[in-house]
Amino acid sequence: MPTKGTSTTGSRSNLLVVRAKQVEDPFSDLQNMLTFSAQSQSHGCKAMLTETSCAQEQQDCCPTRCKDQAEFDERNRSSNHHSGTEENISTFSFKFQHFKTPSQMVILGFMAWAFELIKSSLKTLYEPVWGWDDSKKMAQLQAASSRFIVATEHSADNQRPAAFINYRLESYDSSPACYLYEVMVDPVYQRLGLGTHMMCLVEDMAWGLGMDRCVLTEFKANKAAAAFYYKLGYRVDPTNPSSQTCGYVILSKNRPGSKSVKTK
């Protein structure tokens, strides 16, 4: 996902500054809260939340998650029935980490992976709209205000990064917002429900911190991404440029129960 407009694993003591006040980050230790497993098959896939150490948080999480999971299972039930032999099934287990911009070498290794995933996936979309600059993109990822939710495939012989969301908590259009700078899933792990699950995680976090909305910028040429966000309830934000020739669109989703920001 493009940057907006023109433009460590933490502990529970880590504080995020929002509108000149400090609030405790409730999801600073996500990897201990839950895991997410997915099965992919030649003609279908299935994904589900498999365990949690905090049943209440699971119950109070994104209200659409259970509904989406039921629809996802139902959609794949028939395709799984005709999917062929057991040899065609691959099972993945994911764990999640939430951290601030790092200094540790292990997370610097993640930064290199994240940068290459963005570049290989989005450079051709960036170039006609804003142009592409390696140093500017890396600076965005390493900014002091950057936060990350990272999904890692967790198995006996593999703990490789699979997906991540890069976000910031900031004032946007005079209201507190969670701005999603990057939402990236490695092609190997796409179409497993992982991206939807991670969007639920970041939204739950944002609503818990009192953010009025989640905001993101997407290229108009990226039709698949637009359809994905629309399904999750994102609509054109009032701050979106009116020019028809603009190559990007600003989308947002209001916090349930909040004084809604009118979307188009």
Order of alpha helices (4+ residues) and beta strands (2+ residues): beta-beta-beta-beta-alpha-alpha-beta-alpha-alpha-beta-beta-beta-alpha-beta-alpha-beta-beta
